[in-house]
Amino acid sequence: MKNILYTILLLVVITSCKDDDSVTCTTCDSPQTSPFEVCNESNGNASVNGEDTGTRYDIYIEGLVEAGATCGGG
């Protein structure tokens, strides 16, 4: 009985961890660029065109907005 409970617990943990791998994206543009997509990767970093920027998503978006970009939507 304990083995069944441990197996169920393990399956629940593995299944719930898969939700953490979700990636959300937003579209940004500026007078100097065409619209481009910035994604919040599962590690918390921003990626552009699939390339990890090495910068936290919130800091990256903040920098873009301070530089004159508009980001929103999804």
Backbone torsions as a table, in degrees:
resi	resn	phi	psi	omega
1	MET	NA	-40.7	179.3
2	LYS	-62.3	-38.6	-179.9
3	ASN	-63.4	-37.8	178.7
4	ILE	-66.3	-43.2	178.6
5	LEU	-63.5	-42.2	177.8
6	TYR	-63.9	-39.1	178.6
7	THR	-64.9	-44.0	178.1
8	ILE	-63.1	-43.9	178.7
9	LEU	-61.2	-43.6	178.5
10	LEU	-61.5	-43.4	178.8
11	LEU	-63.8	-39.0	178.0
12	VAL	-64.4	-43.9	-179.8
13	VAL	-64.4	-45.0	179.9
14	ILE	-63.2	-43.8	-180.0
15	THR	-64.5	-41.6	-178.9
16	SER	-70.1	-29.8	178.6
17	CYS	-69.7	-27.5	178.7
18	LYS	-62.4	-31.7	179.0
19	ASP	-65.1	-26.0	-179.1
20	ASP	-71.4	-14.9	-177.9
21	ASP	-86.3	6.5	-178.1
22	SER	-69.7	143.6	-179.9
23	VAL	-116.5	130.7	175.5
24	THR	-114.1	145.5	-176.2
25	CYS	-129.8	155.6	174.7
26	THR	-137.2	154.7	178.8
27	THR	-99.0	133.5	178.0
28	CYS	-123.4	151.8	170.9
29	ASP	-152.5	164.9	178.6
30	SER	-150.9	169.3	177.9
31	PRO	-59.6	-23.9	-176.9
32	GLN	-92.4	-9.7	-174.6
33	THR	-134.3	161.2	166.9
34	SER	-77.9	160.5	176.5
35	PRO	-56.2	141.3	178.0
36	PHE	-142.7	158.4	-176.0
37	GLU	-101.5	131.3	174.6
38	VAL	-115.0	126.9	-176.6
39	CYS	-113.2	144.8	174.8
40	ASN	-94.4	102.6	-176.7
41	GLU	-74.1	164.9	-178.0
42	SER	-62.6	-20.7	177.7
43	ASN	-87.4	0.6	178.2
44	GLY	92.4	-6.5	179.8
45	ASN	-88.0	157.4	173.4
46	ALA	-83.6	146.2	171.4
47	SER	-130.2	146.2	176.4
48	VAL	-127.3	128.5	-177.5
49	ASN	53.7	36.4	177.5
50	GLY	80.3	-0.7	-178.8
51	GLU	-101.1	123.7	177.4
52	ASP	-65.3	125.9	-178.9
53	THR	-80.1	-16.4	-176.4
54	GLY	78.9	7.8	-178.7
55	THR	-120.2	138.8	177.2
56	ARG	-55.2	142.0	-176.2
57	TYR	-54.6	-50.1	-176.1
58	ASP	-62.8	-38.4	178.8
59	ILE	-68.9	-39.9	-179.8
60	TYR	-63.7	-47.0	178.7
61	ILE	-62.4	-43.6	178.8
62	GLU	-58.0	-42.8	178.1
63	GLY	-64.2	-40.3	178.1
64	LEU	-62.6	-44.8	-179.4
65	VAL	-64.5	-42.3	177.6
66	GLU	-62.4	-28.7	179.3
67	ALA	-84.7	-1.0	175.9
68	GLY	108.1	1.6	179.4
69	ALA	-79.6	156.9	173.2
70	THR	-114.3	126.7	-179.8
71	CYS	-125.9	135.4	178.4
72	GLY	175.4	178.0	-178.8
73	GLY	80.0	-148.0	-178.7
74	GLY	176.2	NA	NA
